[in-house]
Amino acid sequence: MGRRKFTETDYNRLIEAFRADAPHFRPFTASRLAACDPKTAKRGWDTGWPSRDWEPIKAIFDREKLAARALLDKQNAKAQEQKDLATTRKKASAQGASTTAKEGKIVELARVGALQALAGGIRLLPQLRNLAEHITAELEFDTQRDKKDPMHLSARQGISLAAQLVKLQKDIIGLSHEAMVMERLHLGKPTEITSTVGELTLEECEDRIVAANAEVQRAKELGGLEVIDGGLKAPVIGKAVNLV
């Protein structure tokens, strides 16, 4: 009886037989699983059948092993990237919290400094009023003042000093404003008006007054409106506005 021809189906079965024997890849075991002789199994492993474009089975598994290793390396790299990203975010969060705390301290110091400057400026206001009276008296040629008084100031000197005090008050107000801006920025609130109501024409004003008077008249016919307390100096409801 002649030998059966080794077909592509047999070749594929031999590949799966070697796969089942991984990681040993023994030709004898594979031959039993693929129902072929050991010599055929060994040839398939070592050289394959190049004339039939059937590569060595060993080369197939080497290629699969390299592909699996590359995939594993890619997965490990991605996992490491995610781990590094999480670490970076954690550090950034910690640094952000530290920075926010430091900014809060700066804002607090600015607020205290502004309050102290305002308190000092308020204490200077009576002196500024006295200085204004002194300058007025000098300009009116007050002859009753003792010109030899070492604390005496001429009108020019008084005006100069008053200008310095006014500038100081202006600087204090500017300092207070900057402190308020810093605090609003720190709290994430707007620091300036982002939109304004446009000016109305005279005709638009008249139309609104007419509409408001109509609402007031309607409220009177219905028995008036009830004003709910809660606003400072709540307006009187029911009084019409006359057009000028």
Beta strands, then each sheet from edge to edge (+ up, - down):
end
